[in-house]
């Protein structure tokens, strides 16, 4: 991983010199118009981060005025927890566990929260490495799984003030009580783009997504920070992002006027094997793939390598994405 982070630093130096070459695409028109799904949240819920929980089949959202919420992908069945912290981001490390992880802006830290008992179980202090101003600290958080890592993966935390992404290892497998933090490295942003507001990593694509509030950008990167693509975002004050199959969810923080949550679909910018859009890659997705193969009516859905043919290359591609998604 150290070698990966070193490559990220080298990449930054290269991209800083040619940042104009990082072109911005229009937001995919087929994903518009947005569907608003946050109407049942409290009117003062300042939505600042969200994530899709594949086992619970729920969205989890945080508000920077100290609330955690869960709801369905339609915005119903809202459940609330009161947490006394400036919550800015939320992520899931292992959907099979009862824990989710909350990004706190000041002091910059990660809270481990048990969604069954409704309590904070651990606090991981990040301030020795990232320590932004009170209103420009930790703003983004995601987990990048890695079976080869001793803790099952790494946490990526975005610092709003600089746009830097700090990478940490937390003892979430090796211990139930330790709060030790291991600093792994930093991914530096393209010059002139900071104000990062959220991160989301999707294993089945191996893509790290980042949104930037002030410039209204959505960027796709590899886990070492290598630039892939970026798009203009259609909204404003956007502070949270997650994906569920080909459905993109973004939340907006409008301060004292509360927040908004929107679904954009279909958002198909990279191949992905979650063909039934439930956020889980399993045999049901292969059934959809097989149906497309057999009937040939919706062959474009199964043309994962986008070569305008449905053939054995797509089967191989599906298998590789499926294994990566695990």
N, C-alpha and C positions, 0 to 999 in steps of 0.2 A: 504493500500500500504506500510505503514511503516513496518508492520509485514512481508510483502513479501520481502522487502529489507533486513530486519534483517535475514530472512532465507537465503538470498543470501550471507550475510557475514559469517554465520555459515557454509554454503556450501563451501565457499572459504577456510575456515580453514581446513575442511575435505579434500578437493581436493588438497590443497597444500601438504598435507602429503602423498598423493597417486597419484600424477599427472602422474606417469608412466602408471597407469591403463587406462588412457584416450587414447585408441588406435586410430590409424589413418587408414582409409580405402582408397583404391585406388579410384581415380575419376571414376564415373560410365562410363564404356566403351561405353554403348549405347548412351551416350550424345556426343560422339566424332565422327568425327572431328568437331572442332569449325568452325563456319561460320563468317567471318569478315564482319561487316556491317557499319564501320565507314569511308568509303572511301570518302564521300562527306563532311566530317568535314574539317575545315581549317588545313593545314599541321602542323601548330604549336599549335594545340588544344591539351593541355596536360590533357587528360581525367582523372579526379580524383574522380568522383562520378557520379552516375546515378540512376534514378528511373522511373518506369513505371507509367504513369498517366492514370487511367482507364477511366475517362470521355473524356479526349482529345484523348485517344488512341495514345499517343505519348510517346517516351522516352525523359526525360529531363536530360541533362548532364551538368556538370560544369568542367571548366578548371582552374587550379590554377594560370594561368596568366591572369585571370579576364574576362572569358567569360562564359555565360550560353547559351546552345543550346537546341533545340528540334528537333526531327526527328521521322519518322515512325519506326516500328520494322524492316523494310528493309533498313533503313539508308537513306531514301529519304526525300524530303521536309524539308531540314535543315533551321532552323531559328535561328538567333544569337542575343544576347543582350550583350552589353559591360557593365561590372560591375567592378569598381575599388576596388577589394578585392582579397585576397588569398583564392579562393573558393576551398573547398575540399570535400564537400558532399552536397546532395540535398535530400529532402523528401517531401511527400505530406501528409498533415494532413486530409483534407476533400476534396475529388475530386469534390464535388459539388461547392466548392468555387473557386475564381479566384486566390487564394494564394498558393504559394509553399514556402518552407523554405530552406535557403541556409546555410550550415555550413562554417564558416570562421575560418581559422587557427590562425591568429594573427592580432589583439587580439581575443582570443577565444570568439566567439559570433554566434548568429543565426540571419540572415536577413530574414524578411518577404518580399516576392517579389510578386507583382501583375502581372500575366502573360498577362492580358488584356491591362493594361496601360503601362507596361514595366518599372515600377519604384519600388524602395525600399520604403516600407510603415512604417516599424518599424525595430529597431535594439535591440536585446536582449543581454545584456552583461553578459557573463558567468564567467568572470575572477575572481570574488570573490571565486569561488569554483574550477574551472579548469583553469589552466594557464600554459601551456607548453611552451617550448622554441619556437623560431620563426619558426623552421622547424619541430617541433615535438608536435604541439598543437592539436587542434580539427581536427580530420581526418575522423570521421565517424558520421553519423546522421540518425536516423529514428524516426518515430512516431508510438507509440503503442496505438491504440484506446481503449477506455474503456467507455461505456455508463454511468457507474456509477460515473465517474470522473466529477467534475464541469466544466472542460475545454474540456471534450470529450476524454481525453487521455493524455499521457505523451511523452515527447521527450527524446530519449536516444542518448547521445553524447559520442563518443569514443575518449580518449586521446592517441595519438600515443606514447608518451614517455613511458607510463606505461602500456597501454592496459586496463586501467580502463574504465568502462562505467558509466557516470554520468547521473542521471535521473532528469529531470526538468519538472515543470508545468509552462506553459506560458498562459497569459490571452487572448487566441485566440477566445474564445466564449463570455466571460464576458465583453470584451472591444475591441474597435477598435483603441485605442490610447495608452493604458497603455503599458509600457515596463518593468513592474515588473516581476521578476523571482523568482519562488519558488523552492528551492533545495529540492529534495525528498530523494535521497540516492545514493549509489555507488555500482556497481557490480564489484567485484575484479576478475582478470583473474587467470587462472591456472598458477601456478608458472613457470617461465621461458618462458612464451609466452606473448609478448607485441607487439608493432608495429601494432596495430589494424589500418586497413585502410578503412573499411566501415562496415555499419550495414544495415540490411533490415528485417523488420518484416512483416510476412504474416498472416493476421487474420484467414483465412480459415484453416490453419494448426496450428495456435497458436504457431508458431516457430519464434525465433529470430536468424537470420543468421549473422555471423561475418566473415570477411576475415582478414588475417594477412599477410602483404606484405613480410616481411623478411623470414618468415618460409613457405610461399606459402601454407597456410592452409585455408580451409573453415570449419567453425564450426557451428553446430546447437545447440541452447539452448532453454530452456523455458524463458519466460520474466523475471524471477527472477535470471537468470544466470545459472540454473542447466544444466549440460552438457548432450546432447543427443547423437550426433555423430559428427565426423569430417572427412574430406577428404583431400587428396593431391590435390592441384590445378595444372592444366597442364601448365599454363603460367608463366609469371614473371611480376614483377612490377605492380601487380594487386591492384587497388585502388577503385573500385566501383562494387556494386552488386545490382541486382534487379531480381525479378521473375515475369513472366507473364504466369500463368497456369503452364505448365510443361516445360516452356522455361526459362533457366537461362541466364542472361546477365551479362557480366563482362567487365569492361574497364581497360585498362592498361595505365599508365603514363610513357612515355619514355623520360621525360625531354624535352630538346631542339629538340629532334627528333619527338615530337608530341605524339599522343596516338593512341590506338587501341580499338575497341569495338567488342566483340565477343558474338555470341549466341551459347549456348550449349543445345541440345535438342535430345530426351526427358530427362529431369532431374526429375525423379520420385522417390524421396527418402523417401517421406512421402505421405500418402493419401491426395488428395485435390480434391474438387468438381468442379473446373474450367475446365470442360472436353472439352470445345471448344477453350481453350487457348486464350481468349480475355482479360484476366485480371479481368473479372467481373463474379461474381457468380449470375446467374439469371435463368429464366425459360428455356433459351436455353440449359443450362447445364443439366437441368432435362430431356429435350427432348433427348439429347444424351444418358443419363443414361437409359431412357426408351427404346430407340432403341436397346441398348446393351442387355437389359433385354428381349425384345421381340424376337430379332433375334438369340441371343446366339452365334453369330459369333465372336463377339469381347468382350466376357464376361469378359476377364481379365481386360479390361479397367474399368469395373464397379465393379470389385471385390475389393472394397475399403478397406476392413479389411484384405485382403491378406490371406484368409483361404482356397483359391483354390475352393471356392464355390460361386455361385451367388444366394443369397437368401434374405429373409426379413431382415437379419442382415445388409446387405449392404444398403438397403433402409433406415434403422434407422441411419446407420453411415453417409450416404449422408445427411440426414436431419440435423444431429448434426453439420456437417461441414458447411453446407449451412447457418444455423443460426449463427454460429460463424463467418463466412465470412462476414455477414452483418455488 
